[in-house]
Amino acid sequence: MEYTKLGNTDIEVSKVCVGCMNFGKAGTMHDWTLDESDTEDMVKHALGLGINFFDTANGYSAGTSEEYLGNAIKKNVARDKVVIASKVYFNEGRLSKKAIMREIDGSLKRLGTDYLDLYIIHRFDYDTPIEETMDALNELVKAGKVRALGASAMYGYQFYNMQLLARDKGLTPFSTMENHYNLLYREDERELIPICRQMNVSLMPYSPLAAGHLARPQWNSDTLRGKTDRVARGKYDRMEEQDMHIVSRVNELAAKYNCKMSQIALAWQWAKGVASPIVGATKKQYLDDAAGALAVKLSQEDIAYLEEMYVPHPVVGAIDKNPPQGVMLNAINLYAGTITYDKILTKNKL
């Protein structure tokens, strides 16, 4: 395994991050999530590969993702040997000071730890002044509850304004950006990613394999997730015709390098300067493949070939307004000016 530092911090993470949205009680968010026993097996396998970076959220599977992850870590590794990230936003009060203070304590309790290595705002909050949010996050750092801060899926100007506020007021800035980024979705190359590079903010993209579309030669999958994942369909299906050209080229290069398609997609991420793509695995083999992808080195010609067929896509990830309270934003459809929400956390007792 290879390792890198997050932003300007001294936090060293593996160049593969385990996405923990796949952990948790089935039916509370998705039907295909791993139960507590299978979660522990997956965490143990990741640790055996040298992976030390785990990304969860307060809203994943009504908090059970955090619970399962915390229990697995407690049973199998010393706390200071792993880097745990969690998130706040899809909760009552969004990113208000009151909500942040409440939610960090809930996450710490479910994870069974007294600090988080990385605390990420899950989206931009249109209802809370950014001064209030950044002040509250800074308090968590000063209190020792959080080591570093991150942001996720927002517009470049929003991230830039929050970073400038932190700089001007002497507050803790963001060290990471968890954005939507892969060979099938590169809209953040226009503004957000250049801003991150300018500010030495590490990229840890979610969906680096485009919900599996970059891991198989055909578009659809017969797995339970493939049949029931409304999130993936909302993010990718409307661009299937255009994006299959890119999928085909990933398949070509996989044959050229005698490796998995997923390894080509991940190798592209690192070649683009990504620190640690988030790999959501429901099978141990997927983590093996991700770790093995570090050995795949793409040429500049390969990268150009993979990128050549890309066309502009509707924005998926950043949102134009807060969703209704009590709703977990699952799929964003800005096509024709509409926004689609999935109400999947109405019973969440965070």
N, C-alpha and C positions, 0 to 999 in steps of 0.2 A: 504494500500500500504506500501511496505517496501522500504527503501532508503539505498544508499551506497555512498561513496566518490570515485571520479575518481582519481586513482593513488595516488600521493602524494599531490594533490591539495585539496582545501577546497570546491570544487564544489560537492554538494550533488544532486544525481539523483535518480529517481525512478528505481526500479529493472526491470522495463519494459520500453523500449524505443519505441516510435512510429516511424516507418519507413515511410518517406514521399515521397518515390518514387511512392507511390500510389496516390499522389496529383498532379494535373496539368492538362493542356489542353489535352484532348484525341486526339491521332493522332500525337502528336509531339514527343512522345517516345513510348508509349503503347496505345492500344485502350481502356483499361479498367480503366484508371485513373479517380479519382473523380473530379468533377467540383468545382468551388469556394464555392458554397453554401454547397455542401456535405462535402467538406473539413472542413469548419467551424463547421458543425455538429459533425464531427469526433473529431476535436480538443476539442470542448466543452465537449464531452463525455469522452475523455481521462482525461481532467482536473478534471471532476467530480469523476473519479476513483482514483484521487491522482497522476496520471502520470504527470511528469513535464519535461520529456526528449524527444526532437524531433530531428530527424536526416534527413537532406535533403542534396542537392548538387547543385552546380551551373549548372550542366548538366541535371538535372532531368526535363523532359518535357520542354526543351528550356527555363529554368528559371522560368516557371510558378509555379513549386512546391514551390520555395522560396516565390514567390509573394503571393500565396494562403495561405501558412503557416503564413507569416508575417501579412497579413490582419486579419486572424483568431485570432492570438495572441493579436494583437492590440485592437481588439473589445471585448476580453473576459477575459484578465488577465493582471496584471502588468508585465512589462518586467522582473523585477528581481525575479519573482516567477517561471520562466521557464528556462530551459537550452536548448539552441539552438546550434546544430552542423551543419556545412555545409562543403563542400569539394571543392578541387581544383585539377585539373590534366587534365580532358578531355576538354581542351580548347587550344586555340592558345598559343604556347610557353610553354605548360606543367607546369613545376615547376621552370622555370627561375624566377629571381627576378622581371623582368618586368611584367611577366604574373601574378605572385602572387600579386603584388601591384595593378594591374588592376582588377584582379578577386575578391579580397577581397572587393574592393569598389563597384563592381557590386552586389555582394551577399548582402552586407549591405544595399544597396539601395533597392533591391528587397524585402528584409525582413523587411525594415522599421525600422532598429535599428542602433545604432552607435557602437555596438560591438557584437562579437560572443563569446559564452562561450567556444566553442570547434571548432577548425579549423583543418580539416583532409586532409592529402594528399591521394588522391583517389587510386593512384598506385605509383610504383617506376618509376622515370624518368631516362631513359637510356641516354638521351642526355644532361642533365644538371648536372654539378658537385654537389655532395651532400653539399659541403661547401656553394655554392651559395644558394641552397634551404634552408638550416638550418639558414643561416645568414638572409635571407629575412623573414622567419617565426619568427625569434627572434625579428626582427624589429617591426613586427606587435604586438607582446606581449608587447614590451617596449612602443609602441605608444598607447596602451590601446584599440586597435581594436580587440584583441583576448585575452581571458583569459588563454586558455590552448591549447595544440597541440595534434593531434592524427595522426595515420597512418592507412592504410588499405591494405589488400591483397597484400603482398609481401613475398619474401623469407626471411627466418630467418637471413641469413648473411647480407642482405641489411638493415634490420631493426637494427641489432646489430651495423653495421658500422655507421649508422646515429646517433644512441644513443651515441656511443663512441665519435664521433666527437663533439656532443653537450656537453658532459661531459668535454672533453679535452679543448674546447674553451670557456667554461663558457656560453654556449647558452642554450636556453630553450629546454629541452628534450620532447619526446612524453610521454603523460600520458595515452593514450588509444590505443588499437588496434582493428580495425573493420575488422575482418577476416571472412572467410567463414568457418563456424563450426556448425555441427549438427550431429545427430546420423548416418546419411548417408555419411558424409564427415568429417573425423577426421585426415586428413593428417598433419595438423598443430601441432598435438600432438608430432610429431617427433622432431621439432626444434623451431618453432616460439613461441608456447605457453610456453615451458620451459624458453625461453629467456624473455618473458613478465613477467612470475612469478618472475624470478631472479631480474628483474628491477622494480618490483611493478607497472607494467603497467596493467591497467584494461582492461578486455576483453568485447567488446560489439559487438558480432558476428552478421553479417547479415545472412539472410536465416536460422534462427534457426528451422523452420518447413520444410525445404527443399522444398520450393515452394508449400507447401500443402501436400506433399507426406507423411509427418508424422502426418497429421491431418485427414486422411481418410483411411479405410481399403483397398480400391482399388487404383491402380496406377493413372489412368486417371480421369479427372474431366470434366463435361459437361458445366462448367461455361465459360463465355466469356474469362476470363483470361486463363483458362485451354486449351481453343481451340486456343488461339492466342499468348501465351507467349513463344516466341522462346528462350528466355533466360533460362527458366526452362528446356525446352527440351534439350538445349545444355549442361546444367550442369548435368542433372540426367538420362536421358533416356537410355544412353548406359549401365548403371549399374542396370537397372530395375530388371533383374532376380536375381542378388545377393542381392540387397537391399530390395526386397519384404520380405525376411526372417526377416529382422529387423522391417519392417513395421508391420508384423504379430505379433511380440513380443510386440511392442508398443500397438497394439490393445488388446492383452491379458492383459497387465498390466492396461490398461484403464478400462477393465471390472473388474479386481481385485479391483481397487480403486474407482470404480463407478464414473469415471470422463471422460473428453474428451481425445482423443488421443493427441491433441495438448498440453494438460496440462502435460501429461507424458513427452513429448519431451522437454518442457520448464523446468519442474522440474529437468530433467537430466542436463540441462545447468547450473542451479544454484548449483546443487550437484557437478559439475565439476569446480566450482569456477568462473563462469562467473558473471560479475557485472550486466550487463543489456543487454539482448538479444534484438535485433531490430525486432519488430513485425510489419509487413506491413499489415494493416487491411483495407478492403474495406467495412466491415460491423461492426457495433457497438458491436455485439455479440462476435466478435473475440477479441476485447479488453477486454470485460467482462471475456472471457475464460482465457486470458493471466493473468489478475489480479488474477483470482481465482486459477490459477496454483500455486501461492505462498503457498497455503495451502496443496499442495501435497508434501509429504516427502518420497523419495525413500530410500529403504534400500540398503546396499552394495550388497546384493544378487540381488536385482532388477537391479542395475547398471551393475553388471557383466552379468546378463542375457541379458540385452539390447545390450551390447557391444560384446558379444561372437561371433556373426555371421559376424562381420565386416571384410572386406577384403580390401587390398590396392586399392586405386582409382587413376586414372589419375589426375594430378594437375589441379584444377579449381579455379581460383581467381588470383593468382600471374601470371604475364606475363613474357615472355622471351625477349620481345622487345616492344618498343612503337608502338601502332597502327598508321596507316596513319593519318595525320593531318585532323581534321574535322570529325573524326569517333568516335562514342561512342562505346567503347568495350562492347558488350552485352553478347556474349557467347564465351568462350574460349575452344577450342577443341584441346588438346594436344595429342589426340589419333593418333597414327601413325605419330607424328611429325608435324601435321598441326595446324594452328591457324585460327579460323573462326571469322570474324568481321561482325557486322550489322551496316550499315551506316544509322543511324537514327537521327543524329543531323546536317545534312548538312544545315538546315535552321536556326540553332540556332544562335541567335544574342546576345550572352553573352557580 
